[in-house]
Amino acid sequence: MIYQYRCACCSEAVTSTEKVCPKCGSQHIKSPYGLWVFCIFACLFTVISFKVGNIYIQNHNIETPSQVSLLDVLQQSSKTD
């Protein structure tokens, strides 16, 4: 499959060197690679974001303090008395 540049107005196939559509005169020529480049950058951004988030979570992993039950508190107070 050969990718072709297309006119944005009439969807006429044009060569990559043409600056104006020969059919309608539009100067808006769409590149066949624009969507692919956007998808690659979007995927790359997503992967980097997840990796940075994963590294951040691993480096800032704080252990939660254990809960002290009422029974433990009562046992400690009876030992100190």
N, C-alpha and C positions, 0 to 999 in steps of 0.2 A: 504494500500500500504506500503510495507516494503522497506525502503531505503537500498541500498546495496552499498558497496564500489566497485569500478570498476578499472580495469587496464587501464592506459592511452593509452597503445599501442594497445591492442587487445580487449578492452572493456569487458573482462572476469570478471564475478562477483567473488569477493574474500571476505574472512571474514576480520573483522576489525583488527584481531590479526596478520594476515600475512603481512610480510614485502616485500615479493617477489611474483610476479605472478607465479602460478604453470604452466601456459601454455607457456608463453614466457620468463619468467625470469626478467621482468622489475621490477624496484624498485619504479616506479612512480605509486602510488595508489591514485586515486581521491576519496575524501571524498564526500558523498552525501549532506553534510550540508554546503559546501563552498559557494554555490550560495545564499542560504538562509541567511547566516550570512552577506554576502556582501550587500544584499538587505536591511536587517534590519539596518545595520550601515549607508547605503546611505540614507535611509528614515529618520533616526534619525538625521543625519547631516543636511539634508535639513530642517527639522522642526526647529531645533535649530537655523540655519542660518536665517530663516524667522522671528523667534521670536526675535532674537537679533536685526535684522534690523528694525523690527516694534518698539521695545523699543527705539532704537536709534533715529528713526524718531520722535517718540512722545516726547522724552526728548529734542530734538534739533529743535523743531518746532518754527521757527522764523517768526513772522508776517511781511509781506512785507509792506513797508510804502505806504500810500495812495498817489496817484498822485494828485498833485495840478494843477488845470486847470489855464489857462491864465486869465479867468474871475475872479477867486478867487484872483489871484495876483493883478489884477487891482483894485479889490474892496478893498483889504487891503491897497494898496498905496493911494487910494483916501480917505480912512478913516484917515490915518496918516497925511495927508496934511491939 
